[in-house]
Amino acid sequence: MDDFVTDIENCLHVLHRGGIILYPTDTVWGLGCDATNEDAVNRIYQIKKRDDSKALIVLVASEREVLRYTAGVDLSLFDYLSEAPVPTTVIYENAIGFAQNLVAEDGSIAIRICRDAFCKTLIKRLGRPLVSTSANISGIPTPTQFDQISNEIKKAVDYMVLFRQNDKVHHQASSIIRWTNGVIEKIR
């Protein structure tokens, strides 16, 4: 538990300065930054060697935050998400308040309500959404454990979370859906 508390404090210090963290999410290990900081988001695209036209996922801690950062949400979606068997990222229309380079050309944003204790605590303490993209160079397979993350990625971040580095459980990326008037379009 000491790693948990220390890591939260260290992450907050880095995130408030516009830095990049390497952290365990509710799915796979991720690269993260303040989702409202355009320079930090740009650094993540550079670290991943990824075209900034490809969207990144954002984590929030609650349904209330989804409503704060998007417009026109169908509230029945939250019932679906509460029953979803796996972490589910939703593509929402009408993003509000995010770094401009994080929002898709059509104004949409991919958001997952995170239930993981570490991520939820970090997001609540940060007071803003957190970028969450797999900790790999674009086109390289997603690492499912800390020891599979490349040294190139590890050297590029400002802080690596210690909590769960020894976890040997193989996690999977979230499912991704688009919800339109109760109709689900499965993206991943």
Salt bridges, closest charged atoms under 4 A:
GLU9 OE2 - ARG125 NH2 2.77
ASP26 OD1 - ARG112 NH2 2.81
ASP34 OD2 - ARG128 NE 2.72
GLU93 OE2 - ARG178 NH1 2.56
ASP116 OD1 - ARG164 NH1 2.82
ASP147 OD2 - LYS168 NZ 2.81
GLU152 OE2 - LYS49 NZ 2.67
ASP158 OD2 - ARG43 NH1 2.68
ASP167 OD2 - ARG164 NE 3.78
ASP167 OD2 - HIS171 NE2 3.43
GLU185 OE1 - ARG178 NE 3.96
